[in-house]
Amino acid sequence: MTISLSDLGKRFNRDWIFRGLTYKFSAGNSYALIGPNGSGKSTLLQVIGGALFFNEGTIRYTDSALQEIKDELIYKQVSLAAPYLELIEEMTGQELLDFHQTFKPFIKGKNSLSILEEVGLSTAAQKQVRYYSSGMKQRLKLAQSFFCDTPVLLLDEPCTNLDQNGIELYHRLLSIYTTNRIVLIASNDPVEYKFCQEQLLLSEFK
């Protein structure tokens, strides 16, 4: 899997968030999207994930057989964890993961209960998400993204609301479940991206 950006640009009204961005992301590598607030880290992540349109340039997604992936199928290739993503709070943790896997299957050998156990939420499996703490909700968001069988993993400020145990869990998930995936991390915190092989400074593309 590769994602190729060519002269990519995104603006809101008349203000360019980034422009002239050419870059290639390849499977098996991790990339940090860094830069000051407002430099476009989250915006680029959402553009790559197909949640936002871009204004100029091109994005090309190619599978392992070097076949181009159609735009309308990109969502099947991508998992995203971000602070601004809402969870269905009326569901229990188990119900939420079971529902999630109906449109994005889990990696082989995993189910909702085994995933909740792995992220430290097994005792809250039957509890409605509305009663989860902010740290528990973040663990659930990480579970939704890491355990989906997708070649692309997009993480926006992934350690938001996590305590030290949660941060250690995050690093453990990274070490186990990112082989042969494209991992993009939007962050200003080295704790979240220190392991990345490459860093892309968004403020250079204005």
C-alpha positions in Angstrom: 0.0 0.0 0.0 1.2 3.5 -0.9 -0.3 6.9 -0.6 1.1 9.5 -2.9 0.5 13.3 -2.5 1.3 15.6 -5.4 1.1 19.4 -5.0 -1.7 18.9 -2.5 -3.4 22.0 -1.2 -6.2 22.7 1.2 -7.8 26.0 2.1 -10.6 27.2 4.3 -12.3 30.2 2.6 -9.3 32.2 1.3 -6.7 31.0 3.8 -4.4 28.1 2.7 -3.8 25.6 5.4 -1.1 23.9 3.4 -0.1 24.1 -0.2 2.3 22.4 -2.7 2.6 19.3 -0.5 4.3 16.4 -2.4 5.1 13.3 -0.4 4.8 9.5 -0.5 3.8 7.2 2.4 4.6 3.5 2.2 3.5 0.4 4.0 5.6 -0.7 7.0 6.6 2.9 7.8 5.4 5.4 10.4 5.3 9.2 9.9 4.9 12.1 12.2 2.9 15.1 11.0 4.3 17.9 13.2 4.1 21.7 13.3 2.6 24.5 15.4 -1.1 24.8 16.1 -3.0 25.7 12.9 -0.3 24.3 10.6 -2.8 21.7 9.2 -1.8 18.4 10.9 -5.4 17.3 11.7 -6.6 18.7 8.4 -4.1 16.7 6.4 -4.9 13.6 8.4 -8.6 14.0 7.5 -7.9 14.8 3.9 -5.8 11.6 3.6 -8.6 9.6 5.3 -11.2 10.9 2.9 -13.1 12.9 5.5 -12.3 16.3 3.9 -11.9 17.4 0.3 -8.7 19.1 -0.9 -8.6 22.1 -3.2 -5.7 21.4 -5.5 -3.3 18.6 -6.3 -3.9 14.9 -6.2 -3.9 11.9 -3.8 -3.2 8.5 -5.3 -3.8 5.3 -3.2 -2.2 2.1 -4.5 -2.7 -1.3 -3.1 -0.1 -4.0 -2.7 -0.7 -5.3 -6.3 0.0 -1.7 -7.6 -3.7 -1.2 -8.5 -5.1 2.2 -7.8 -7.9 2.3 -5.2 -11.0 4.2 -6.1 -11.9 7.3 -4.0 -15.2 5.8 -2.8 -13.4 2.8 -1.4 -10.7 4.6 0.6 -12.8 4.5 3.8 -12.3 0.7 3.9 -8.5 1.1 3.9 -8.3 3.6 6.8 -8.8 3.6 10.6 -8.8 6.8 12.5 -8.5 7.7 16.2 -8.9 11.4 17.1 -10.2 13.5 20.1 -13.0 15.0 17.9 -14.5 11.7 16.9 -17.7 11.0 18.8 -18.6 7.6 20.4 -22.1 6.3 20.6 -22.6 6.8 24.3 -25.8 4.9 24.6 -24.0 1.6 23.7 -21.9 -0.5 26.0 -18.2 -0.9 25.1 -18.8 -4.4 23.7 -21.9 -3.2 21.7 -19.9 -0.3 20.2 -17.0 -2.6 19.0 -19.5 -5.2 17.7 -21.3 -2.5 15.8 -18.0 -1.0 14.5 -16.8 -4.3 13.1 -19.9 -4.7 11.0 -18.4 -2.2 8.6 -14.7 -2.5 9.4 -13.8 -6.1 10.4 -11.3 -6.7 13.1 -7.9 -8.3 12.4 -8.0 -12.1 12.4 -8.4 -13.8 15.7 -9.8 -10.7 17.6 -13.3 -10.1 18.9 -14.8 -7.3 21.0 -14.2 -9.0 24.3 -10.6 -10.0 23.6 -9.9 -6.4 22.4 -11.5 -4.8 25.5 -9.4 -7.1 27.7 -6.2 -6.1 25.8 -6.9 -2.4 26.2 -7.8 -2.7 29.9 -11.5 -2.3 29.6 -12.8 -5.8 30.2 -14.5 -4.9 33.5 -16.4 -2.1 31.7 -17.5 -4.2 28.7 -21.2 -4.1 29.8 -21.1 -0.4 30.9 -22.6 2.3 28.7 -19.9 4.5 27.1 -21.5 7.6 28.7 -20.2 6.4 32.0 -16.6 5.9 30.8 -14.0 8.4 32.0 -12.2 10.4 29.3 -9.2 8.1 29.5 -11.4 5.0 29.1 -13.0 6.6 26.1 -9.6 7.3 24.6 -8.6 3.6 25.1 -11.8 2.6 23.3 -11.0 4.9 20.4 -7.6 3.4 20.1 -9.1 -0.1 20.2 -11.4 0.9 17.3 -8.5 2.0 15.2 -5.7 -0.4 16.0 -7.7 -3.6 15.8 -9.5 -2.9 12.5 -8.1 -4.8 9.5 -7.0 -1.8 7.6 -3.6 -1.0 5.9 -3.7 2.6 7.0 -3.7 3.8 10.6 -4.3 7.5 11.3 -3.8 8.8 14.8 -4.5 12.4 15.9 -3.0 13.3 19.3 -3.4 9.6 20.3 -2.4 10.0 24.0 -5.1 12.7 24.7 -6.5 12.0 28.2 -4.3 9.0 28.8 -2.4 8.4 32.1 1.0 6.8 32.2 -0.5 3.3 32.0 -2.5 4.4 29.0 0.6 5.8 27.2 2.4 2.5 27.8 -0.6 0.7 26.3 -0.4 3.0 23.3 3.2 2.1 22.7 2.5 -1.6 23.2 -0.2 -1.5 20.5 2.1 0.3 18.2 4.8 -2.3 18.6 2.5 -5.2 18.0 -0.2 -4.0 15.5 1.5 -1.7 13.0 3.6 -4.2 11.0 3.1 -3.6 7.2 0.7 -0.7 7.9 1.1 3.0 7.0 1.0 4.8 10.3 0.5 8.6 10.3 0.5 10.5 13.6 -0.5 14.1 14.0 1.1 15.5 17.1 3.3 18.0 18.8 4.2 15.6 21.6 7.4 13.5 21.1 6.0 10.9 23.4 3.4 10.1 20.7 5.7 10.1 17.7 9.3 9.5 18.9 9.4 6.1 17.2 8.4 7.4 13.7 10.9 6.9 10.9 10.1 10.1 9.2 8.8 13.5 10.2 6.8 15.9 8.0 6.8 19.6 9.1 3.6 21.0 7.9 4.5 24.7 8.4 6.9 24.4 5.5 4.0 24.0 3.1 2.2 27.4 3.1 
